[in-house]
Amino acid sequence: MKNVDVLIVGAGPAGLGAALSAHDFGLSVLVVDENPRAGGQIYRALQENPARGLGRILGADYLAGKPLLERFAASGVAHLPRARVWQIGHDNVAYLSALSPGPRPEPVKARFIVLATGAQERPFPLPGWTIPGAMTVGGAQILLKTAGLLPPDDTVLIGGGPLLYQFAWQIFQAGSRIQAIVDTRGPIASRPLFGHAISALRAPALLWRGMKLLAAPRRHGARRVRGAAAIRISGESRVDSVHYSLQGVEHTLETSAVLLHAGLMPEINFSSALGCAHFWNRQQHAWQAHCSIWRESSRPGLFIAGDAGGIAGAEAARLSGSIAALEIARQAGKIGAPERDERARPLFRRWRQQLAPRPFLDALYPPPPECFSPPDETIVCRCENVTAGEIRRAARLGASGPNQIKALTRAGMGPCQGRFCACVTAALAAQAAGLGLGEVAMPRGRFPLKPVTLEEIALSDADGLDV
Ligand SMILES: Cc1cc2nc3c(=O)[nH]c(=O)nc-3n(C[C@H](O)[C@H](O)[C@H](O)COP(=O)(O)OP(=O)(O)OC[C@H]3O[C@@H](n4cnc5c(N)ncnc54)[C@H](O)[C@@H]3O)c2cc1C
């Protein structure tokens, strides 16, 4: 078993921010990440892409990660890439599996753990979303960042939110095209938005960028419709068309590829499986772990930095990692509270600046109502092939939330362990009971969080393992 002061799960901006600061205080740090290189979602493959001619396409926000990655590479912080944490035991031991051939990584016992596992795309279960040719915008962007692949010219993007428009812009930068953006956002309630816009003015660069992204589809000849409803994807062995309704009129677009995006949610699988306290974030329509201002969760010694603790973007993620490291350094006896507070002051100031436009963005891009209430025939749990109708039936039989529905229908029991269905299952249970979103029990994560072999479990030397 390996022993470290600080184990950091995730090498995105939050994990790197935490790692560099903790390392500066003389703490032993190990950063583990599934990906082959550091950078997380936003800076994925940034070490290779400029040389492959993709830097300009991916844009200035992407290239802005270069100094952080260079600092990390030069820091000497231990980094274990292509390794996945699948369980954290009650004794703070993390169990890992390797994602490439080679020796099996040993379990890691850490005094402090920072979960910097980022966000996940919100599932958007529409009729036909499981047909080959339909995938998420984030998935398609990963193909661009890792393999330089672009979607076909007749692609239709469905949903809304900053990542959707950013990816469309990146496609245009590459000199490629898309057919249309079918935006699900309806008319905006202007009064709350106006209030939030005032605080968003503290981040004028972001607003300007947003306007540029929104103008791009028209400039590049892509159709953009707003307020689409009753969206369906059809096709036998492959996607062949998208159907939607606009002010009561049915429309069809023929296409070979559909990219869906309904916003981001914090990745809470570890914190929920570890029994941390959570709350329903009404603005972001998602569960979120309770954290102190220092990003410490309700479980002492377990910190949650970056998007895993609430969607706030890359720079806020990096700052929150550094803030967590200051409190870790204090608890480890490296600094006292006055020094922690002194060092934290400028970080908090910049962090608050980064958070200022969030309420505006959250109000501007609420998740489409469809993603909480798909028609009965829609598959919700892709792993176990469970439809919305089956989930509604289980709820009507008295299953009061996603954890009971899982036992009755197997929704959430497959390899993804509910990551792509539990929030929809919970919403359907809430509707059946006449409750609001977030008023039913939160889906409870269960270890192992990722598929592991029996051999890995058997060889885990696992006193603290409760599988
Ligand atoms: C698909 C997707 C694409 C995005 N693209 C952009 C973009 O282009 N521009 C933008 O501004 N924002 C983008 N975002 C939002 C962006 O990710 C965040 O704002 C920012 O990167 C958050 O940083 P983070 O460090 O909190 O998390 P991330 O950057 O997401 O890093 C989390 C890291 O944790 C690792 N990880 C998770 N679970 C485990 C585990 N069990 N074991 C080991 N490693 C694990 C992941 O591999 C990942 O590298 C994207 C988000 C998603 C989900």
The ligand as an SDF file (V2000), in Angstrom:
LIG
                    3D

 53 58  0  0  0  0  0  0  0  0999 V2000
  -17.4300   16.6160  -21.7780 C   0  0  0  0  0  0  0  0  0  0  0  0
  -17.1000   17.9890  -21.2600 C   0  0  0  0  0  0  0  0  0  0  0  0
  -16.4440   18.9090  -22.0770 C   0  0  0  0  0  0  0  0  0  0  0  0
  -16.1350   20.1830  -21.6220 C   0  0  0  0  0  0  0  0  0  0  0  0
  -15.5060   21.0510  -22.4430 N   0  0  0  0  0  0  0  0  0  0  0  0
  -15.2800   22.3180  -22.0250 C   0  0  0  0  0  0  0  0  0  0  0  0
  -14.6800   23.2720  -22.8980 C   0  0  0  0  0  0  0  0  0  0  0  0
  -14.3430   22.9720  -24.0330 O   0  0  0  0  0  0  0  0  0  0  0  0
  -14.5040   24.5350  -22.4210 N   0  0  0  0  0  0  0  0  0  0  0  0
  -14.8680   24.8980  -21.1540 C   0  0  0  0  0  0  0  0  0  0  0  0
  -14.7020   26.0610  -20.7680 O   0  0  0  0  0  0  0  0  0  0  0  0
  -15.4060   24.0050  -20.3100 N   0  0  0  0  0  0  0  0  0  0  0  0
  -15.6320   22.7390  -20.7190 C   0  0  0  0  0  0  0  0  0  0  0  0
  -16.2110   21.8420  -19.8730 N   0  0  0  0  0  0  0  0  0  0  0  0
  -16.4620   22.2700  -18.5030 C   0  0  0  0  0  0  0  0  0  0  0  0
  -15.0940   22.0980  -17.8240 C   0  0  0  0  0  0  0  0  0  0  0  0
  -14.8400   20.7380  -17.6980 O   0  0  0  0  0  0  0  0  0  0  0  0
  -14.9520   22.6820  -16.4890 C   0  0  0  0  0  0  0  0  0  0  0  0
  -15.4200   23.9470  -16.3250 O   0  0  0  0  0  0  0  0  0  0  0  0
  -13.5260   22.5890  -15.9280 C   0  0  0  0  0  0  0  0  0  0  0  0
  -12.6740   21.8380  -16.7310 O   0  0  0  0  0  0  0  0  0  0  0  0
  -13.6680   21.9170  -14.6100 C   0  0  0  0  0  0  0  0  0  0  0  0
  -12.4240   21.5630  -14.1380 O   0  0  0  0  0  0  0  0  0  0  0  0
  -12.3200   20.3920  -13.0600 P   0  0  0  0  0  0  0  0  0  0  0  0
  -10.8720   20.2980  -12.7190 O   0  0  0  0  0  0  0  0  0  0  0  0
  -13.2850   20.6180  -11.9720 O   0  0  0  0  0  0  0  0  0  0  0  0
  -12.7910   19.0720  -13.8190 O   0  0  0  0  0  0  0  0  0  0  0  0
  -12.3090   18.3700  -15.1450 P   0  0  0  0  0  0  0  0  0  0  0  0
  -11.5260   19.2620  -15.9990 O   0  0  0  0  0  0  0  0  0  0  0  0
  -13.5050   17.7290  -15.7160 O   0  0  0  0  0  0  0  0  0  0  0  0
  -11.3230   17.2300  -14.6320 O   0  0  0  0  0  0  0  0  0  0  0  0
  -11.7930   16.0980  -13.9410 C   0  0  0  0  0  0  0  0  0  0  0  0
  -10.8180   14.9700  -14.1790 C   0  0  0  0  0  0  0  0  0  0  0  0
  -11.1340   13.9180  -13.2790 O   0  0  0  0  0  0  0  0  0  0  0  0
  -10.8740   12.7030  -13.9140 C   0  0  0  0  0  0  0  0  0  0  0  0
  -11.6290   11.6540  -13.2180 N   0  0  0  0  0  0  0  0  0  0  0  0
  -12.9610   11.6430  -12.9570 C   0  0  0  0  0  0  0  0  0  0  0  0
  -13.2850   10.5230  -12.2700 N   0  0  0  0  0  0  0  0  0  0  0  0
  -12.1310    9.8310  -12.1000 C   0  0  0  0  0  0  0  0  0  0  0  0
  -11.8340    8.5950  -11.4700 C   0  0  0  0  0  0  0  0  0  0  0  0
  -12.7750    7.8610  -10.8590 N   0  0  0  0  0  0  0  0  0  0  0  0
  -10.5510    8.1550  -11.4880 N   0  0  0  0  0  0  0  0  0  0  0  0
   -9.5800    8.8980  -12.0970 C   0  0  0  0  0  0  0  0  0  0  0  0
   -9.8120   10.0770  -12.6960 N   0  0  0  0  0  0  0  0  0  0  0  0
  -11.0730   10.5390  -12.6970 C   0  0  0  0  0  0  0  0  0  0  0  0
  -11.3210   12.9280  -15.3480 C   0  0  0  0  0  0  0  0  0  0  0  0
  -10.6700   12.0230  -16.2080 O   0  0  0  0  0  0  0  0  0  0  0  0
  -10.9090   14.3770  -15.5830 C   0  0  0  0  0  0  0  0  0  0  0  0
   -9.6500   14.4610  -16.1960 O   0  0  0  0  0  0  0  0  0  0  0  0
  -16.4990   20.5530  -20.3020 C   0  0  0  0  0  0  0  0  0  0  0  0
  -17.1340   19.6250  -19.4690 C   0  0  0  0  0  0  0  0  0  0  0  0
  -17.4330   18.3590  -19.9400 C   0  0  0  0  0  0  0  0  0  0  0  0
  -18.1320   17.3780  -19.0310 C   0  0  0  0  0  0  0  0  0  0  0  0
  1  2  1  0
  2  3  1  0
  2 52  2  0
  3  4  2  0
  4  5  1  0
  4 50  1  0
  5  6  2  0
  6  7  1  0
  6 13  1  0
  7  8  2  0
  7  9  1  0
  9 10  1  0
 10 11  2  0
 10 12  1  0
 12 13  2  0
 13 14  1  0
 14 15  1  0
 14 50  1  0
 15 16  1  0
 16 17  1  0
 16 18  1  0
 18 19  1  0
 18 20  1  0
 20 21  1  0
 20 22  1  0
 22 23  1  0
 23 24  1  0
 24 25  2  0
 24 26  1  0
 24 27  1  0
 27 28  1  0
 28 29  2  0
 28 30  1  0
 28 31  1  0
 31 32  1  0
 32 33  1  0
 33 34  1  0
 33 48  1  0
 34 35  1  0
 35 36  1  0
 35 46  1  0
 36 37  1  0
 36 45  1  0
 37 38  2  0
 38 39  1  0
 39 40  1  0
 39 45  2  0
 40 41  1  0
 40 42  2  0
 42 43  1  0
 43 44  2  0
 44 45  1  0
 46 47  1  0
 46 48  1  0
 48 49  1  0
 50 51  2  0
 51 52  1  0
 52 53  1  0
M  END
$$$$
